[in-house]
């Protein structure tokens, strides 16, 4: 679980950095599109991780119920 939270924390930190760059440092349209693509990719990855965590929790709960 700790590694999952660490990955999530790293992704969120990277997202914040990209959003700051987007707001304060973008001077070209190419940069804008590139950073927006990175943000979308990281947000998609974050959602996939959350979905996997939820699925894993459901499997763990099912195993526990079946074990009893």
C-alpha positions as semicolon CSV with decimal commas, in nm:
position;residue;x (nm);y (nm);z (nm)
1;X;0,000;0,000;0,000
2;X;0,282;0,244;0,080
3;X;0,432;0,216;-0,267
4;X;0,091;0,288;-0,421
5;X;0,061;0,604;-0,213
6;X;0,418;0,702;-0,303
7;X;0,343;0,665;-0,674
8;X;0,021;0,859;-0,630
9;X;0,205;1,131;-0,441
10;X;0,473;1,155;-0,713
11;X;0,210;1,181;-0,985
12;X;0,022;1,453;-0,796
13;X;0,346;1,644;-0,736
14;X;0,431;1,621;-1,106
15;X;0,079;1,735;-1,199
16;X;0,109;2,041;-0,975
17;X;0,444;2,127;-1,131
18;X;0,305;2,093;-1,482
19;X;0,002;2,305;-1,396
20;X;0,229;2,577;-1,253
21;X;0,439;2,565;-1,568
22;X;0,124;2,584;-1,777
23;X;0,006;2,896;-1,595
24;X;0,336;3,083;-1,555
25;X;0,590;2,965;-1,814
26;X;0,433;2,868;-2,145
27;X;0,520;3,101;-2,433
28;X;0,453;2,880;-2,734
29;X;0,150;2,688;-2,851
30;X;0,367;2,375;-2,889
31;X;0,458;2,391;-2,520
32;X;0,094;2,436;-2,429
33;X;-0,013;2,127;-2,623
34;X;0,280;1,921;-2,493
35;X;0,212;2,006;-2,128
36;X;-0,163;1,954;-2,166
37;X;-0,088;1,611;-2,313
38;X;0,135;1,526;-2,018
39;X;-0,132;1,640;-1,773
40;X;-0,401;1,433;-1,944
41;X;-0,173;1,129;-1,947
42;X;-0,088;1,160;-1,578
43;X;-0,451;1,218;-1,482
44;X;-0,548;0,908;-1,679
45;X;-0,274;0,709;-1,505
46;X;-0,393;0,835;-1,167
47;X;-0,748;0,724;-1,245
48;X;-0,625;0,382;-1,356
49;X;-0,433;0,343;-1,030
50;X;-0,742;0,436;-0,827
51;X;-0,953;0,187;-1,024
52;X;-0,695;-0,087;-0,965
53;X;-0,683;-0,006;-0,593
54;X;-1,060;-0,029;-0,570
55;X;-1,064;-0,359;-0,760
56;X;-0,790;-0,498;-0,533
57;X;-0,983;-0,395;-0,221
58;X;-1,294;-0,568;-0,353
59;X;-1,096;-0,885;-0,423
60;X;-0,944;-0,874;-0,075
61;X;-1,286;-0,834;0,083
62;X;-1,424;-1,123;-0,122
63;X;-1,133;-1,346;-0,022
64;X;-1,189;-1,258;0,342
65;X;-1,561;-1,341;0,319
66;X;-1,487;-1,669;0,140
67;X;-1,226;-1,761;0,400
68;X;-1,475;-1,731;0,687
